[in-house]
Amino acid sequence: MSWLRPHRRRAGTTTGDRGWTADEVHTLEQAVGRAPSVHNTQPWSLVVREHTARLHERPTVALEQHDPEGRDRRLSCGAALTNLFLAVRGIGWEADLDRPTDSEETDLVGRVTGTQRRDPTVLEGQRFRAITRRSSYRRPFHDQELAHVAREALLAAGSSSGVRARWLSGPDDARNLAELLGYAARVHRKDRHYQRELAMWMTGGSSVGGHASTREDELASEGVPAVGLTTSGTRLPDEQRLAEWIEREAVMVLSTESDARDDHLRTGEAMQLAWLTATSLGLAASVITQPLHLSEVRRGLGERLGLVGEPHILMRFGYPDPVPRQRG
């Protein structure tokens, strides 16, 4: 399905009388709308005037229990900014990306300006086309290991925008992460307020802006993703079993030197680049952030993995099960 078609203007998007065509603006809107966001709240707004697109954070979109500090909201906005940049390149424009300075609006995520006509690079084209195919894979992966070249490509993508990316490696890393995820899962499963908000989200009761919710039957019942977002009915595995699952997966942690708003936005940018890279390679992926909202888990992860700075997100990569047939 092509994005380049006449459309009705979507709420939250403003355009001027000159600049990009309606079809081009539609492509930008669709790309931003396909970015991953915490509980699918899409906590941003897009303003397009002439050849500049501005992305703003909507801080009023709040999840008191699941995102008390707004970290996941800002990660989501960073991912949307990556999609916006790739969409401007995808429609054939040279793109200048400007991030806000301290003197600008506090809700500005970034602006992308199309300066002149220029075709996207092969890599940009691959990532742009992956936007429509990217999705969260909330089940265990196939046992097939990632090729070394794929791991290197994902590590490079995750290390963009000043973000540090690190693969978990070996039984010690797996055991440490299993202990921390297990602890967080037990805390969240017993938290009535957390579970109430999660239940409202899954049934659509807390949907923001009319966006679709995730049903409980779409969440994993076992494996690593099951402890990343724990319901009151989740069956938690023992930590040794969980560590075995983690060691079989390709798990990456993204971190930055500090824990400021800009760090969260840049981490979201890097997360989405890695995710789109994985999609373009035929891989599946999902993210884990909920356990890191517990300060003791975030601090423990940094200490046990020897990270310099603050960890913000865990990313899982692998082949979907069953593995798609390779075309000859």
Buried (B, 14 or more C-beta within 10 A) or exposed (E): EEBEEEBEEEEBBEBEEEBBEBBBBBBBBBBBBBBBBBBBBBBBBBBBBEBBBBBBBBEEBBBEBBBEEBBBBBBBBBBBBBBBBBBBBBBEBBBBBEBBEEEEEEBBBBBBBBEEEEEBEEEBBBBBBBBEEBBBBBBBBBEEBBEEEBBEBBBEBBBBBEBBBBBBEEEEBBBBBBBBBBBBBEBBBEBEEBBBBBBBBBEEEBBBEEEEBBEEEEBBBBBBBBBBBBBBEBEBBEBEEBBBBBBBBBBBBBBBEEBEBBBBBBBBBBBBBBBBBBBBBEBBBBBBBBBBBBEEBBBBBBEBBEBEBBBBBBBBBBBBEEBEEEEE
